Amino acid sequence: MRESFLEYLRVNDGLSPNTVKSYGEDTAEILHVLELRGIADLDDVSVKDLRLWVAHESHGHARSTLARKIVVIRRFFAYLSQHGLISGNPAAELVTPKQSQELPRILTEEQARRMMDSAERPVHEAMRQQSRNDSDMPASRAASSGPRSSKEDGVQRNALWAVELRDAALVELLYATGMRISELVGLDLNDIDYSRRTLRVLGKGNKERVVPFGVPAQHALERWVDEGRGILLPAPHASSPQGQTSGDHSGDGSRARSKGGHDAAREAVFLGARGGRLGVRQASDVVHRQARIAQVPDISPHSLRHSAATHMLDGGADLREVQELLGHASLNTTQRYTHISIEQLKKRYRQAFPRA
């Protein structure tokens, strides 16, 4: 039943692979809980059983997470009922909790600048060191001693250099575009237009949009693609038994039109340390790590997206322009960023105005 439900979502709703995966995890969880309670037949599930599950889940999850889980369960049982797989729909009476109106955590513009500079610093230091090394050795040796190909440095140091280039490009591009993390790890090389400084992004519901990025992001992206990506890229046709990749959970971030495995990773912009397409979890770890290194408040990739949108509005961008950039279907979703900007304005007013 669960697999047929997920297949129905894929075919009829056009949900992204990540969303379908999330639905699958949530339905598997409730089915496991019901099984532990001795309920094997879904026709025997009552609204009381589901409410007990909701009460239990409410202690360990944020309201937004709980609301999502309830939506999934309501959808699952509605599907079963509509297709005659159960006689009733016990989830119809479940109510989603009201969302908190608390504004999301964002970085200030200064903190965002520090985070970007911090991510770039190891790259610039390595380039300066390499420049000094090149000036101290004969030209015949300097030609083969760059960070990408230096035999003296070894494979491990080359890989570290590549990861530093990747991480710098990742945070720069996330902040520059306000992309979702799933959209970023789904990028392929042919989605980049360097001449126009734009990306073709595959968003929710497989909707494509074009987003611009700035000069710092372009430089970081070009360095990663030209100098670092090839170091992590596996040899052609390199794969583990049964055709499974040995990469960094590459399927987590694969776009809907890509196939799994290292062959698909050859087109991916961002790669994991083992050469597979970088996954959502690994990319999120990069953001958290870079925030920690820069000594700015710990933020998620989505908070970095919030920060980018707020800073654009603070800089005078039109609300509809921000809506287009972020890929929001409704202007109401983008509207919340105006509240963040107003809060920032009030804070600056209190700090600057003597009679505030």
N, C-alpha and C positions, 0 to 999 in steps of 0.2 A: 504493500500500500504506500509506504513511504517513497519508494523509488518511482512508482507511477505518478505520485504527487509532484515530485521534483521534475520528472520528465514533462509533465503538464505545464509547469511553470516555465521551463526552458522553451517549449514550443509555442505556447499561447501568450505568455506575458512578456517575452523578450527581456527577461531579467539577465543581468550580468552574471558571469560564472561565479564571482565572489558572493553575490547576493543569494544565488541558488545554493552555494555551499553553506552559507550562514543558515538558510532555511533548513537545510538537511541536518545540520548540527543541532538546531533547536528542536526539530521534530524527533530526532534520535534520543535527545535528552528526556523529553516528556514520555516517550514510549518506554524508555528504560525505567523511569520512575514508576510508571503504571505497572510495569512488570514486577518491580520490587514489592508493590502493594498487592500482588496476586491477581492483577487484572490482565488477562491474556486476550480477551475478546473486547474489541473497541466498542461494541454495542453495549457493553456493560458499564462503560464510563459515564459517570454522572457529573453534573455541574459542581457538586460538592467535592468530588475528587480533584477537579481542575482548580477549584478555589483553594484547596489545601496546598496544591502545588504552587499556586501564585503566592500564597502566604509564606511558604518556605523560601521561595526565590527572592522575595522582597527584602530579605535580611542580608543577602549577599551581592546585590546588584544595584546599580544606579537606576533611577526612575526611567531614564531613556532606554536602558538595556531591557528592563522589565517590560516596558511598553512594547518594544520590538518583539520580545518573546511571545507576549500575549497576542499580538497581531498575527504572528506566524501560526500559533496554535489555533486561533479562530479560523484562519485561512485553511489550515489542514483539515479540520473537522468539517468545515463548510464544503470542501472538495469531496470528502468521503460521503457526506449526506447527499450532495447534488448528483453523485454518480451511483447512488444506491448501494454503497458499500457499508453503510450503517443506517439504522432506521430513523435516528434523530440527530440533532446537533447540540450536544451539551455545552459547547463552547460559545454558543450564540449569546448567552447571558453574561459572559465575561466582559468586564469593563476595563479599559486601559487607564492607568493612572495619569493624572494631569502632569504635564511636563513642567519641570522647574523653570521659572523665569530668570534664574540666575544667569548673568552674562558669562560667556565663555572666557577662560583665561587667554590673554593675548600678550605678546611682547610689545614693549614700547619700540619706537623707531630706532632709538639708540641701542636697545638690547638686540634687536634684529640685526643691526649693523655689526655689533660685536660678534654675534653668532656667525655671520657670513665671513667676517674677517678671520675669525678663529679657525674656521674650516679651511680657509685658503692658506693660512700661515705655514703649515708643514710643507705644502706644495712650493710656496715661494722660497722657503728656507732651503729646500732640497735643490731647487733650480739655482739659487745663488751659490750653494756649495759646489754644485756640478760645474758652474761657470769658473769658480776658483780652481777646481781640479783640472779643468781643461787648459787653463792658462799656465799651469805648472808642469805640463807634460808635452812631449812632442806631438805634433799634429797627427802622426800615424796612429798613436795610441788613443788620442782624444776622439777620433772618429768612431771608436767602438766602445766608448766608456760611459754613454748616457745612462740615465736611470732605467731605461727600457731594456738595454741589451748588455749591460756591464757584467762580464763573467766574474769579475772580482767580487762584486756585490752579492752574487748568487741569486738563485731563484727566489728565496724567501724575501730578500730585500726588494726585489723587483715586484713581487706580489704586494708587499706593504705599500710601495710607491703607487701601484695601481689602485689599491683600495683608498688611499688618501685622495687621489684624483677623483675617483668615483664619488666619495662622500662629499667632497667640495662641490662637485657638479650637482649632486642630488639636492642638497639643502639650498643651493643658489636657485635651482630651477623650481623647486617647490615654492619658495618665497616669491620668486619673480612672476610666477604664473597663477598662484593660488590653486593649483591642481589638487585633486584628491590623490591620496597616496596610491590607490589602486589604479588610477589613470596614469600616474607617473611610471609605475613598474610595468605597465602595459605598453609603453612606448616602443615602437620599432624605429630602426634607423631611417627608413623612408618617410617617417612622420616629421622629420626635421627639415626645415627650409632655412638654411643659414643666411641666404641672401636677403630674405625678408625678415629674418629673426622671428619666425613663427613655428608653432607646433600644431600638428593635426592630432587632436585628442579624442579618444573614444570614451564617452561618458556613460552615465546611467541610461539604461534602455538602449544601449548600443547607438546612442546619438553622437554624431561627430560634430566637433566645433574647432575653430582655429583660434589659438591664443598666442599673443606676442610675448617676447621676453627681451630683457635688456642686455646691454653690452657686458656687464660682469658675468651674467649667466652664460652668455655666448662664449666668452673666453674659457670659463670653467668647463663648459660642455665640450668645446673643441679639444681642450687638453686631455680630457678623459677619453673621448672617442679616438683621438689621434695617437695618444701616447700610452694610455693605461688599459683601455678595453682589450686590446690584442693580447696583453699579458695574461688576462684571466680567461680569454676565449679558448675553449678546448679544441683539440685537433678535429678535423672533419670526421664525422661518423663515430666519434668516441662516445660510447655509452656503456652502461652496466647491463647485466643479464636481464632478460625479459623486456628489454627495451626501456627500462626505467632509468631516469637520469640519476646521477649521483650528485647533482647540484643542490642549491639552497632552496628546496621546495619550490622549484620553478613554476609549478602549476598554480601557486597562490596568486600570482600576478599576471598570468597569461591572458592576453586579450581574446575576445570571443572568436576572432577570425584566425587565430594562430593554433598550431598543433603543439602538443607537449614535447618535451625532450630537448636535447642539445641542438638538434637541427633548427628548432624554432628559436632557441636562445641565440643562434648566430645572427638573427635579425634584431634581437632585443637591444635596446640602448643600455640598460643597466643590468649588469651581471653580478652574481654572487661570487664568493671566493672560490667556489668549485666549478664555476663556468656556466651554471644554469641561469635562467632568467631570475633576477632578484625578486624575492617574494615580498608580500606586504609586511609580514612580521619583521623580516630582516631590514627592510627600508625604514620601518618605524624605529627599530633599534638604533639606526644611524642617527635619526633626528634626536632621540633622547641622549645619545652619547655626545653629539655635538653641542647640545644645550649644556650638558654637564661640563664639558671641556671649556666652553666659553663663559661658564659661571653666570648663566642667566637662568631664570626660572624654568624648571622642567616643563616642557610642553610636548604635546602629541603632534603628529603631522597635521591633524585637523585644526589644532590650535594655531599652527603656523599658517594654515589657510585662512583662518579667521583674522590673523594678524595682517596678512597681505591685503585682504578686503578692506579692513578698517583703515589701514594706512593709505590706501588708494582714495577712499572717501575723504579722509582728512586732507589729502592733497588736492581735492577739488574734483575728483572723478564723479561722473553722473551715476545715479543708482542703476539705471538700465545698462550702462556700460559694464558695471561690476557684475550685474546679473549675467550678462553674456559671457564675460570672462570666466565666471565660476561654473557656468553650465546649469544654473538654476532654472527649473521649468516655470516657477512662479516668482513674481516680484516680491510676494509676501515673505518668501524665504530669505531674500536678500535684505528685506526691510530691517531685519533685526540688527544688521551692522550699523544702521544709522543710530540706533540706541547706544551702541558701543562708542561711536564717535561723539555723541552728545555727552556721554559719561567722561570721556577724555577731555572734552571742552570744559566741562564743569570743574574737573580736577585742576586743569591749567588755570582756570579763572580763579579758583580758590587760592592757588599758589601765587598768582601774579597780581591780583587786584587787592589793594590795601583795605577796602571796605567789604570784602567778600564774606 
